């Protein structure tokens, strides 16, 4: 049965068909599905070593759990990879010690024993919100585990009462993808994660379309009067669509030989990683005699670049390609700057406003566009000045000479949904 209004799928690629189906039943959610599914697809690239945590971070009620359920259930609906085990592992009420705890019996399995290799390759935790209420010691323990997992460090262990359990995760097939959902992280958590995890943790934000009250009312009325599928029916259709996509597009782990020579857009990814390093830099402030001085902690851009490249490769695999194309870059760029915004929203919002205004904006215009005051945004402007991203001439804000070309070169990838080779700005 074809639902009324369903777009014609004839002539579309497999990923285009899937995106069209998701967007029809869950408007505004197809980008999130594609971003997360691309992270999963990155596991298919031979010698793709990095384990990636990619978390949805958006306001309550933005269907984050629905997106995770669609992907996880679609991955598990059929044994498309002939592994004899469900591809995704759903875990609720996650605690840091679940990764590696004290083993009481030889048959006990910790979470890391069940992930990677011949086990589950995708960890799905639909709600992380409760973690942010835990004592700081538990959050630091979680950050330590994430660090070692993403660094391919086999020494993850937890010692107590003379018993030590260690991990022998040293195979190129031991990595996994951690998909999760959370509402906005408290500042104390996001800043601490930014400083301790650096380039290892990534976020994708689900953007809700802004509606007037009249538009919202009309949409709700249309839901009642139309033949719109019930929620669970719509979910099952999309789950089956994902399962069908996986049968048509092979993303079996370590099955795709990569062709680096034909990669496109890698310079853009390098530029984005370089700017992410600035936007996500840790800063400590010192006040002395009424003056504020800063000390920065900058992450290594090469580490971020590896994960960013892996995400872009996953997007290419979804297109049934073994090289990165320019069309794979925009959704990865969004992930990069969503990640920066989770930790430092004011910095990232100023960065976007500068891009939207071709790299030049007055402080008053910036305050107006952000719905703020000049006095409030000046503190963030001073941070970005110290980090070398922007300079201030009187009341005019612009990028520094070092970053101007890098930043403006990202505009076509951040402000267009799809970019074609002929549209690239020179």
N, C-alpha and C positions, 0 to 999 in steps of 0.2 A: 504493500500500500504506500502510495506517495502522498504525503501530506500537502494540503493546499499551500501554495507559496514557496514550496521547496524549489531552490534554483536548479536549473538543468545542469547535470553533472557530466554530460557528454563532452568529450574532448579534453577534460581536465586530467591532470596528473593525479596519482594516488594521494599525495599529500594535499593537493588542492581540493580533491573530493572530501577528504576527511575534515579539512578546515571549514568547508562550506556546510557540512552536516552539523558540526559542533556549533558554528555560528548561528545556524538556523534555530536549533533547539535551546541554545544557551548563548544569547547575544552578548558579545563583549568578552567571551571566555576563550575564544579559539587561539588567541595569541599566547595565553598562559598554557593551554594544552600543548601547543606547538613548542614552546620554550622548554617545558619539562620533558616532553617526549624526545626532544632533540638531545637533552642531557642523557637520557637512557640510550638513545641510538649511538651516542659517542662510545659506548662500551664495545660496539661492533668493530671499531678500528683496531687493527693489529698493533700491539705495543702501546695501546692507550692506557697508561698506568694510573693516572690520578683519580682518586675517589673524590667525588664532588658533592658537597651539600648545596642544594639549590632550593631555597625556601620561598614560598609565597608569603608576602608580608603586605597586608592590606587591612582596610577597615572591617569591622564586623559586618556580616551580611553580604559579603562580596563573593560568596560561593567558592571560597578557597577549598573547603572540604569536598565540595562537589567535584571540582577539577581533579583533586587527588584521587577520589573514588573512581572517576571515569578512567583515569590512566591506570591505576593499580588493578582495577577489575578487568579492564581491557587486556592488560598484560597477562592476567591469570586465566582468562576465559578459555583459552586453548593452549596446549603445550606446543606453541609455534616454533620453539627453539629445540624441541626434542630433548629436554633436560630431565624429564621425569619429576620435576619439582616446580612449585609455583614460582614465577619469576619475581613477584613482589611479596614482601613481608610487611603486613600491617601491624603496627605496634601502638598501643594506646598507653597513656600514663608512663611515658618514658622517663627513666631516671639515669643520670650519668653512669652509675655503677652497673647498669644493665649491659654496657659494652664489654666490660671485663671485671668480674667480681671474684670473690673467694670461692673456689670450687670445693664443695663438700664431698662429692662423689666423682669418680672417674667418668660417669655417664652424663654428668651435668654439662649443659651447653650454654655458654654465654652468647650474647648477641653477635659478637665478632666471629664466633664459631659457625654461625648460621649464614653469614653474609660473604659474598664473593666466592671465587672458585667454583665448585660444583653446587654451591648453595644458592640462596636468593641473591639476586643482583641489584634489587631496588628495595630500599628501606623507606616505608611510608609512615609518617607520624602526622596525623591530621590536626592535632592541637598541641602546640608547644607552650601555650600561654601560661600554664601552671608552673612551668619551669622557672619563669622569671620572678616568681615569688619565693624561690628557694634561697637559703643562705648563700652568701658570697662564696663560701668554700666549695659548695656543690657546683656553682657556675664556673669557678676556676677549674674544677675537675673536668667538667664537660668541655671547656675550651682546650684543656690539655689533651683529652682524647681526640677531639676533632683535629688538633694540630698533628698528632702522630698518625692518624688515619690518612690525612691528606698528604702527608710527607712520606708515605710508604715506610713508616718506621715500624719494624717488627717487634719493638721492645715494649709494647703496650702491656702493662701488667698491674696487678693490684695485690699488695702483700699484706697479710694479716695473720697473726698467730703462727708465724713460721711457715705459712703456705704461700707459694707464689705460683700464679698461673701466667704463662707467657704465650705469646702469639707468634706463629711461624708464617705470617702473611708476607711471603717474599716472592710470590709468583706474579708474573705480569697479568694474570687473570684473576688476581685477588681483589681488584678494586670494585667498588659499587657506587651507586648514586643514592643520595639521601634526599628524598623529596618530603617537604614538611609544610605546615601552614602555621602562621602566627599573626596576631594583630600587632600593631606597632610596638616595637621593643621599647621598654623604658630607657631613658637616656643613660642611666648608670650601666645597663646591660649592653646597649648598642655601642657605646664608646669603649667599654672594656673589651668587647669582642673585636672591635675595630683595631684596638691596640695589640691584643694578644693573638688574634687569628690572622690579622693582616689580609693577604690576598687569597685565603683559603675558603672563605664563606661567601656565598652569593645569594642575591635576593631578586625576586621578580614581583612587581606590583601589578595587581589587577586594577585597572583604571575604570571607574564607573562613569558613565556618561552623565553630564550635568543636565538635569531636567528642571524646567519650570514647574510650579505646582499644577498648572493646567495640563502640561504634557504628562506628568506622572499620573494624574487622575485618568486621563484618556487611555494611557497604557494599561492601567489596572482594570478599567472598564472593558477594554478590548480582550483582556485575558478571560473575562467571564463570558463574553458574547461570542468569542471565536471558537474554532475547533482545535484550540491549542492542546497538545498532549498533556496528560497529567505528568507531574514531576518524575515519578518512578518509571513511567513508560518512556519518557524522553531520555532518562539516564540509560535505560537498557538499550535503546536504539543507538546511542552514542558509544556505549561500551562495545556493542557488536560491531560498530563501524571501526573502532580502534583495533579490535581483534581481526577484522577483515583486512585492515591496512597492514597489520603485522604478517598476515599470510601472503600478501602481495609484495611487500617490501621487506626483504630479509635484513634483520638487524641482529642476527645471532652473534653472541660475543666473539670477538677476535676473528671475524670472518672477512673483513674488508681491508684489502691492501691499499694504502694511501698513495696518491700521486701528488706529491708536494710541488712538482714542477708546474702544475696547472692551477695552483691556488691563486685566487684573486682576493683583493681587499685586505691582505695581511698587513699592509702599511697602516691602514685605518685601525685595525685591531691594536697595533703597536702604539699608535697615537692615543687611543682610548685608554690603554693600560697606563700610559705615561701620565695622563691627566687624572685617572682614578687614584694614582699614587698621591697626588696633591690633595684632591678632594677628601680622601679618606685618611690623611695624615693625622697622627695624634699630636696634640699641642698641650703643653702645660704653661700656665700663665704665672707670672710673678709681678707683683705690684710693689713699686718702690718710689717713694717721693712723688706719688700721684701718676707715675708712668707705668705702663704695662709692657713687659717684655715676654717673649715666647721662646720655648724650646720645642723643637719638632722631632717626631719619630716617623720616619718615612719607610714604607714597605718596599720590598724588592720588586720592581716591575716585571722582572723576568719570570718570577713565579706566577704572577697573575696572568702574564701573557700565555703561559703554557695551558692554564685552565681555560682561558678565553678561547684559545685556538681549539681546544678539545670541544668546547660548546659549539663553535662554528662548524667543526667537522660533523658533529651530530646533526646539525641543521642540513648540511649537505647530504648526509646519508638518508635523511627523510625524503630528499628529492631524488634518491637513487643515483647519487653522484659520489665519486671518490676524490673530489677536489673541491675546495671552498670556492663558492661563487659570490659575486657582489650581492646577490639577493639573500645570502645567508648572514650578512653583516648587520642589518638594522636590528633584528630581534636580539642579537648578542650585545649590540651597543646599548639597547634599552636595559638589558640585564645588568650591564656594567654600571650604568648611572643610576638605576634603581638601587643597586647595592650601595653606592655612595650616598644616596639620599636617605637610606635607612639609618646610617650612622650620623650623617651630618646634613640634615635637610636644608638648613639655611644656606650652606655653601653651595649645594647642588642647585637650589632654586635660583641663586644669583648667577651661577654658571649658565643655566638655561636661558635666563632673561637676557644675558649678554649675547648669547647665540641668536636668540630671536630678533635682537636689535642690531645684528651684523657686527657685534663686538664693541658697540659704543652705547652708553646709556647714562643719563644723569642720575644722581642719587635720589632726587625727588621723583623722577619717573620710575625708578626702580622701586622705591617705597610704595608708590601708588599701585604699581602692577602686582606687588606682593601683598597689598593690603596691610602695610606696616607703616612705620615711621622712619625717618632718616636716622634719628638717634638710635633706634633699635638695630637697624641693619649695619650701622657703622662698625660695630664690634666684629661682625663676620667679615666685613670688607677689610678690616685691619688684619684679620687672620689670613685672608687670601693674599693680601699684599705681602705679609711676612713670608708666605709660602712661595711667592714669586709668580703667582698666576695672573694677578691684576695690578694695575697702577691707577692712581687717582690724580687727575689734573683739575684742581679746584673742586668743582662738583661733578666732573665728568669721569666716569669709570670706563676703563677699557682693558683689554688683555695686554700683558707685557709683550715685548717683541719676541721673547723666547717661546711664548705659547700661542701667539695669535694665529699663525698658520695652522698649527696642529688643531687648535680648537675649532676654527672656522671650517676646516676640512671635514669635520664631523657633521656639519649641519644637514647635508642631504641624507645622511644615514639615520639621524635622530628625528627628523621631521617629515620623513616620507615612509609610508608603510612598506613599499616595495621600490627598489631602485634597480634600474637596468643599466648595463654598461654604457649605453649611449647617453645616459642622463648624468653621468658623473661630472661634477664641476671640476674644471681644470684650474 
